[in-house]
Amino acid sequence: MCGRFSLLGTPEEIAAYLALMELEDFPPRFNIAPTQPILMVISGETPPPGSNRSDRKALLVRWGFIPGWVKNTADYPLMINARSETAIEKASFKTAMRHRRALIPASGFYEWRRSGDKKSQAYWIRPRNGGIIAFAGLYEPWANAEGSEMDTGAILTTRANDDIRHIHDRMPVIIEQKDFARWLDCKTQEPRHVSDLLKPAQADFFEAIPVSDKVNKVANTGPDIQERVFENLSEPKKSARNKPEEPDTQMKLF
């Protein structure tokens, strides 16, 4: 799963990478957690002929996907990830897979490894060459009984590549820049047409940096949570997993 990630690029860098016409200013975010607002990019209205305006638009969504047919969120699990291999078959995600695919800009993500009975080891997983990446995402508008609306979203995951497998068996799907248009095109590209994009990142694309357990606490939002620490080299216990602390507050992106 992907339970925490970071977005450290400037608005100008992110807008250029995702071909957005504009993007409101916001600070670096080192510890983005479930239920917090996350930035998503979707395909909007087609520009008129002759226009050089991008059809992509940015929106803020709650990280935690809620299908439109859910009546009471208290009875529904927090779905921050969706398995890319089965999303088109699941009632929760199949409509979004057809009509509401999105990109989620990020600078990297965090994952946890447990070694035997010892304390879990957190890792900051980032591109070796730095820069911004884009997770494959799904978004879904949701309204409660009173008519209050919000957009919600999830990150698509796939099997981990060799760089990550010793830490966790899953990782976010990374959409390459050359494939952005195809992934976002929900008008002519059906899920079967973009299924080839739902694959692990290429070998050696990421580096995993051991970090302290500061990242476990949502309140820790500074760059110090990404500082390298001594790594426990014990063999991982394959059957055990560890989850980061659930967020205890709703934070604002801007």
Phi and psi in degrees as a GROMACS rama.xvg file:
@    title "Ramachandran Plot"
@    xaxis  label "Phi"
@    yaxis  label "Psi"
@TYPE xy
-121.311  110.355  CYS-2
-110.046  -8.54148  GLY-3
-151.55  147.75  ARG-4
-153.574  176.419  PHE-5
-128.243  153.892  SER-6
-137.521  105.825  LEU-7
-113.925  -8.68358  LEU-8
-69.9801  160.407  GLY-9
-76.1858  157.982  THR-10
-55.0467  -36.6198  PRO-11
-65.6427  -42.1815  GLU-12
-65.6919  -42.2604  GLU-13
-68.0391  -42.1548  ILE-14
-62.5297  -41.382  ALA-15
-66.3393  -41.8727  ALA-16
-65.1695  -35.8175  TYR-17
-102.39  6.77504  LEU-18
57.0281  48.4742  ALA-19
-96.0935  144.016  LEU-20
-70.8794  -35.6335  MET-21
-158.41  158.844  GLU-22
-152.825  128.159  LEU-23
-63.9342  152.623  GLU-24
-68.1619  144.491  ASP-25
-158.284  155.92  PHE-26
-82.8072  164.396  PRO-27
-59.6554  144.547  PRO-28
-123.726  113.02  ARG-29
-91.554  -18.0788  PHE-30
-145.224  72.1731  ASN-31
-80.2831  128.564  ILE-32
-123.691  160.048  ALA-33
-53.7709  147.146  PRO-34
78.0552  -10.382  THR-35
-80.9177  160.81  GLN-36
-68.9184  137.052  PRO-37
-126.588  155.081  ILE-38
-87.2107  129.116  LEU-39
-126.781  150.299  MET-40
-119.552  130.103  VAL-41
-128.486  169.281  ILE-42
-87.3171  124.874  SER-43
-100.19  -147.475  GLY-44
-71.6402  143.842  GLU-45
-69.4778  128.195  THR-46
-63.4148  154.37  PRO-47
-65.4219  156.741  PRO-48
-54.1389  135.921  PRO-49
87.1192  -8.4378  GLY-50
-82.1308  143.697  SER-51
-100.713  13.5618  ASN-52
-75.0486  136.329  ARG-53
-71.0174  146.655  SER-54
-89.704  3.46318  ASP-55
-91.4721  145.493  ARG-56
-138.475  151.598  LYS-57
-100.642  146.189  ALA-58
-147.023  156.456  LEU-59
-96.6087  132.593  LEU-60
-131.145  156.479  VAL-61
-75.0478  128.64  ARG-62
-77.3368  100.509  TRP-63
151.045  98.3389  GLY-64
-71.7147  130.324  PHE-65
-125.478  110.35  ILE-66
-58.2936  147.762  PRO-67
-60.1942  -24.1974  GLY-68
-84.8532  -3.86605  TRP-69
-72.6103  129.887  VAL-70
-93.1817  -42.7687  LYS-71
-125.124  109.305  ASN-72
-67.3158  -20.7946  THR-73
-65.1798  -24.5736  ALA-74
-98.3403  8.57077  ASP-75
-120.95  136.66  TYR-76
-69.3658  157.187  PRO-77
-78.1385  111.716  LEU-78
-108.016  96.7665  MET-79
-93.9803  -20.3935  ILE-80
-125.522  155.63  ASN-81
-134.019  131.954  ALA-82
-71.795  120.295  ARG-83
-64.7886  -28.0807  SER-84
-67.6854  -26.2633  GLU-85
-125.927  2.23867  THR-86
-58.134  -38.7476  ALA-87
-69.0093  -16.719  ILE-88
-94.4737  -15.1803  GLU-89
-88.7598  135.64  LYS-90
-57.5361  -34.2023  ALA-91
-67.2704  -33.9854  SER-92
-115.825  -14.0284  PHE-93
-64.0773  -34.691  LYS-94
-68.8384  -42.3613  THR-95
-65.1853  -35.6024  ALA-96
-61.6672  -32.0175  MET-97
-85.2392  -36.781  ARG-98
-122.113  -13.3072  HIS-99
-139.082  55.7359  ARG-100
-81.6287  147.395  ARG-101
-143.709  167.882  ALA-102
-114.098  141.129  LEU-103
-121.168  105.773  ILE-104
-67.1724  142.332  PRO-105
-154.027  162.468  ALA-106
-106.832  -8.79492  SER-107
156.451  -178.343  GLY-108
-143.715  170.121  PHE-109
-111.986  147.839  TYR-110
-144.764  159.482  GLU-111
-122.234  139.295  TRP-112
-122.322  135.348  ARG-113
-107.02  130.731  ARG-114
-111.967  104.232  SER-115
58.4185  -130.553  GLY-116
-98.1601  7.35843  ASP-117
-80.4385  167.228  LYS-118
-60.4626  140.425  LYS-119
-64.7187  150.301  SER-120
-106.615  125.084  GLN-121
-88.3266  147.66  ALA-122
-131.262  139.225  TYR-123
-96.6455  114.792  TRP-124
-108.313  115.548  ILE-125
-136.568  161.049  ARG-126
-61.9795  137.795  PRO-127
-58.9721  -33.5323  ARG-128
-95.677  9.6449  ASN-129
72.3344  -165.326  GLY-130
89.0828  -174.024  GLY-131
-100.173  145.003  ILE-132
-124.308  171.153  ILE-133
-131.245  118.113  ALA-134
-76.1618  148.969  PHE-135
-75.9867  131.091  ALA-136
-134.87  166.079  GLY-137
-127.772  141.579  LEU-138
-127.611  157.299  TYR-139
-149.466  121.204  GLU-140
-69.9793  142.78  PRO-141
-139.949  142.475  TRP-142
-131.095  140.503  ALA-143
-87.4042  -178.727  ASN-144
-64.0686  -24.7415  ALA-145
-84.9923  -4.12456  GLU-146
93.1134  0.934386  GLY-147
-71.6964  131.05  SER-148
-115.14  151.875  GLU-149
-155.479  154.855  MET-150
-93.7323  140.665  ASP-151
-127.871  161.855  THR-152
-157.032  166.771  GLY-153
-142.605  158.027  ALA-154
-98.4625  131.837  ILE-155
-80.0166  137.536  LEU-156
-120.297  163.107  THR-157
-142.903  -179.283  THR-158
-65.9993  148.446  ARG-159
-72.8672  148.594  ALA-160
-85.0267  -177.26  ASN-161
-64.017  -25.2338  ASP-162
-71.3098  -26.7901  ASP-163
-111.119  -19.8734  ILE-164
-58.7143  -30.7481  ARG-165
-71.9622  -13.2525  HIS-166
-99.2677  -47.8578  ILE-167
-155.468  155.17  HIS-168
-89.5357  -0.594004  ASP-169
-128.246  158.044  ARG-170
-152.795  159.983  MET-171
-65.8604  148.404  PRO-172
-74.655  128.921  VAL-173
-104.639  123.932  ILE-174
-95.8984  123.612  ILE-175
-72.9454  153.243  GLU-176
-57.1198  -37.8581  GLN-177
-65.7943  -15.8973  LYS-178
-106.35  4.07171  ASP-179
-56.3493  -49.14  PHE-180
-62.4267  -41.7111  ALA-181
-66.8645  -41.3951  ARG-182
-64.6033  -41.2337  TRP-183
-78.9622  -16.5381  LEU-184
-77.4122  94.4676  ASP-185
-93.3829  1.2239  CYS-186
-87.1071  -42.1299  LYS-187
-113.888  -15.2666  THR-188
-107.418  105.182  GLN-189
-76.2032  165.035  GLU-190
-51.7994  -36.9397  PRO-191
-67.0882  -25.6655  ARG-192
-76.6079  -21.2173  HIS-193
-114.555  9.56019  VAL-194
-63.0427  -25.7669  SER-195
-67.9042  -17.1422  ASP-196
-81.8716  -15.0366  LEU-197
-89.1195  69.3349  LEU-198
-135.453  163.428  LYS-199
-65.309  155.628  PRO-200
-63.5779  152.801  ALA-201
-62.7144  154.846  GLN-202
-58.5512  142.415  ALA-203
68.9028  9.976  ASP-204
-71.223  -38.7638  PHE-205
-104.935  155.415  PHE-206
-122.779  142.149  GLU-207
-108.578  117.151  ALA-208
-107.29  119.414  ILE-209
-66.701  133.122  PRO-210
-130.698  171.228  VAL-211
-76.838  175.556  SER-212
-81.2705  9.49375  ASP-213
-57.8841  -33.1527  LYS-214
-64.8489  -20.0737  VAL-215
-63.7385  -27.0386  ASN-216
-96.7924  125.985  LYS-217
-60.6472  -30.7081  VAL-218
-67.6133  -19.0814  ALA-219
-85.6805  107.704  ASN-220
-126.217  13.8344  THR-221
-96.5525  170.798  GLY-222
-65.3911  -17.6178  PRO-223
-63.9144  -19.5102  ASP-224
-71.479  -12.0527  ILE-225
-102.101  6.63011  GLN-226
-72.4347  137.617  GLU-227
-67.0862  140.353  ARG-228
-126.463  172.112  VAL-229
-65.0499  132.683  PHE-230
-93.7526  135.197  GLU-231
-77.0719  116.558  ASN-232
-93.3078  11.9176  LEU-233
-61.0687  151.173  SER-234
-64.7278  135.852  GLU-235
-69.4793  147.173  PRO-236
-86.1451  107.531  LYS-237
-61.4653  -30.9866  LYS-238
-84.2907  -7.70224  SER-239
-105.207  145.436  ALA-240
-134.216  157.38  ARG-241
-132.652  137.483  ASN-242
-108.474  145.063  LYS-243
-67.6914  159.542  PRO-244
-58.2552  136.269  GLU-245
-69.4677  144.577  GLU-246
-63.8264  142.252  PRO-247
-108.36  8.41964  ASP-248
-156.966  158.196  THR-249
-94.108  119.544  GLN-250
-104.581  157.037  MET-251
-103.037  142.605  LYS-252
-73.156  -40.4114  LEU-253
